[in-house]
Amino acid sequence: MARPVKSRRVDNIPAIQNFAPVEALTDGVPVNTLLLEELEALRLKDLLGLEQEECAEKMEVSRPTFQRILISAREKVADSLINGKAVTIEGGNFMCASCGYINGVPESGSANGFCRRNCRRRGQGTGVINGRGQGPGRR
């Protein structure tokens, strides 16, 4: 039996989850889905310039797991840019660093709605996308 996937710690949940080429009609454009942990890996390594060991510690995963997440994210972004595909950011196995929600389920005893609502209210700028970590959040 396979080992269960461990939740990855995510510090930044984006407010905008969809990106598409301007020239293309959004209905017919192929889509790459970037998981929240993949976006977090790109943010930590490529945007903040942290070493992989530091990134892995922040996401609470091993360095080889971080490397696999980062490779997957870079492949999806490169494919989207080169082949004119849209990018949707959603889902994955993650835990919100601000309030402890895991894939939209309150694990830390946080009450009252989705992670996004709770975190944004406190000015953290983070939150889970739709109760299960997928799709746009609802209020």
BELTA-V880479 format. One record per backbone hydrogen bond with DSSP energy under -0.5 kcal/mol. NH is the residue of the N-H (numbers start at 1). CO is the residue of the C=O. Records with the same first field share a line. If there is no record, write none. Layout:
# BELTA-V880479
NH=CO + CO
This chain:
# BELTA-V880479
8=93
9=59
10=95
14=12
17=15
19=87
24=21
28=25
29=25
32=86
34=32 + 88
35=33
36=91
39=35
40=36
41=37
42=38
43=39
44=40
45=41
46=42
47=42
48=43
50=44
55=51
56=52
57=53
58=54
59=55
60=56 + 57
61=56
66=62
67=63
68=64
69=65
70=66
71=67
72=68
73=69
74=70
75=71
76=72
77=73
78=74
79=75
80=76
81=77
82=78
83=79
84=80
85=80
86=30
87=19
88=32
89=17
90=34 + 88
91=133
94=92
95=8
96=101
97=10
100=96
102=105
103=94 + 101
105=102
107=100 + 105
116=128
118=114
119=115
120=116
121=117
122=118
123=120
124=119
130=128
133=130
134=129 + 130
